[in-house]
Amino acid sequence: MLTETSIDGQTINREIWLENTVEHIRRLRDDGVPMLGMIWWPMLDQVDWDGALTHRIGKIHEVGLWNLKRQKTGRWRAWQRRW
């Protein structure tokens, strides 16, 4: 199983990474490697990830399958990407 794979950056970067990763898994399975699955980590964009969570500045790292956006109330809102 391939776990904790993702890439930081624009949506197109993640789309290409995901497509390439799935294709590599297909090839491995065709070659007889018992690939059972893949986990994209993280599911949601990460906040303040670059500081090992030691600071709270609210910087969003676009690595998730779902976007995060801060609402006017200060709470985070997630919505699914449309690839």
N, C-alpha and C positions, 0 to 999 in steps of 0.2 A: 504494500500500500504506500502511496506517495502522500505525505502529510505536510502540513504547514508550508504550502507554496503560495506565493503571490508576488506581485511587483508593485512598486510605488509609482505613482504618476498619473498621467491623463488616462481617461477611459480607454482610448484606443490602445495604449500600451498594455493595459490589463486584458483587453480583448484578445490581442495578438498572443500574449503570454498564455492565456487560458487555452486558446485554440492549439498552440504549439504543444503545450503540455498534454492535452487530450490526444493529440496525434502521436506523440511519443509513447503514451500508454497503450494506444492501439497497436503500435508496432511491436512493443514488448509482448503484448498478449498474443499477437500473431506468431511471434517467435517462441511461444510456449511458456513465457514467464507468467506465473499466476498472479497478475495484478488484480487486486480485489476492489480498489477504489482510490479516490483522491480527495483530499481535504484542502480547500482553499482557506488559508488563514490570513487574516481574520475575516469573519463574516461581515463585520461593520468596519468602516474607516476607524483608524486609531487616533486618539487625542493625546497629544504630548508624549508620543512614543519615543521621540528622539532623545529625551532626557531620562530614559528609564523610569518614567513616571515620578521623577523627583521634583518637577516643577509643574505649575498649573498656569499656563498661559493660553490654553485653548487652541493650540495649533493642530489643525486637522491634517493627518497623513492619509492621502487617498490611496488606500490599499485594499479596501473591503469590496465585497459584492454589493453592499448597500451604502449609499451616501449618508453622511451625517451633516446636519446643519443646525446651528444654534438658533433657537426661536427668540423672539423678543423677551419672553419670560426668563430666558437664561437656560432653559431646558434644551436637551438635544433631541432632534427629530431625525428618524431614519426613513429612507425610502429606497425602493429597489431600483437598481440601474436598469435601463432599457437598452440592452445590447441586442 
